Amino acid sequence: MTDLTRNAVDVLPAGMLEEQLSAGRPLRVKLGIDPTTADILLGHTVVLEKLRELQQAGHTVVLIIGDFTARVGDPSGRSAQRELPSPEEIEANAATYQEQAFKLLDRERTEVRFNSEWLRMEPEALLVLLARTTVARLLERDDFQKRLAAGTPIAALELLYPLLQGYDSVAVEADVELGGTDQKFNLLFARDIQAAYGQKPQSILTMPILVGIDGAQKMSKSLGNYVGVTDAPEEMFGRLMRVPDEAMPSYYRLLLGSDTPEGVPPNEAKRELGRRIVERFHGTEAARAAEEHFDRLFVQRKAPDQIEEVDLEPFLGGGDGSVHLPLLMAGAFGISSSEGRRLIKQGGVKLDGEPIPADTLDLDPAALDGRVLQAGKRRFRRLRGAT
């Protein structure tokens, strides 16, 4: 029991999970993830690691891909309505989420469900679901109370979200549901929906929110303070080396299940964290190479040994045959053109180690052939002239 609740913030109702575990039958443990972005982040793995512990203890993990609820938008922790992804983005993200989750979970012992199975319901069934609660109950959530006080609109669509997530628990007959602390209202609300449909309400277990590598806010792609589980090994190691010293105890506790090493300099503790996380997702050899890559760039101040090449031909713009730099940045590094412009203005783009002037947007391709384009501190591409 101690191991299964380690690091948990809430285990509710008090004593229920212990009672469920003592019954000696496998529990159906639910986690829902809305595929609103392309990648699972290290912040998500805090809950996934707990799922793996329960799975290893013999319980059934039910991973729900929220391909329907992603079209509604979870209001948890939001001060305004969430921008919703397109149906095409949701479909693409849903496919990648499963493979990324299986980096931690046992594929053979995981039940994967898409909540569009049951949420594409007939209007009559939706009306029955809507009748199971009141607007006053939905407005009890702290996020909505803050928005009401600030005069910020609450979309009727957002009110539906906890109802739909709660019905997920009915559909899969969940015994336990996991989530981050920001999901507490949704998880408890699901108990009401289960009871309304004649099921025994689930117990809930919430896990801490992992702070981003800025040490200040929740890990998020939109804030740029994230580490993705599919990040390249050198990118993953480099990002983890930016974690502030004061955030290291939570990274060790939540990601590695241990305390920060005693008597070890902070920089070495970060290296150990980076090695172990990269090894988990990419293997031992990749972890070694990622650390060597980091040392070459930041200790020896050299460019990497191997640099991916980019053909300039697709990035020629205008009638003069010049290379439009923001377009080149977008294609070479997988970022938006506006992000490329921002980096140029901030002096974060270099050619052969020399910063490109902030007002430079177009360059002669002949002057770029064979040179190394650098974005920020860790991204490099060798340019090859257009033919």
Secondary structure, 3 states (H helix, E strand, C coil): CCHHHCCCCEEECCCHHHHHHHCCCCCEEEEEECCCCCCCEHHHHHHHHHHHHHHHCCCEEEEEECCCHHHCCCCCCCCCCCCCCCHHHHHHHHHHHHHHHCCCCCHHHEEEEECHHHHCCCHHHHHHHHCCCCHHHHCCCHHHHHHHHHCCCCCHHHHHHHHHHHHHHHHHCCCEEEEEHHHHHHHHHHHHHHHHCCCCCCEEEEECCCECCCCCCECCCCCCCCCECCCCHHHHHHHHCCCCHHHHHHHHHHHHCCCCCCCCCHHHHHHHHHHHHHHHHHCHHHHHHHHHHHHHHHHCCCCCCCCCEEECHHHEECCCCEEEHHHHHHHHHCCCHHHHHHHHHCCCEEECCEECCCCCCEECHHHCCCCEEEECCCEEEEEECCC
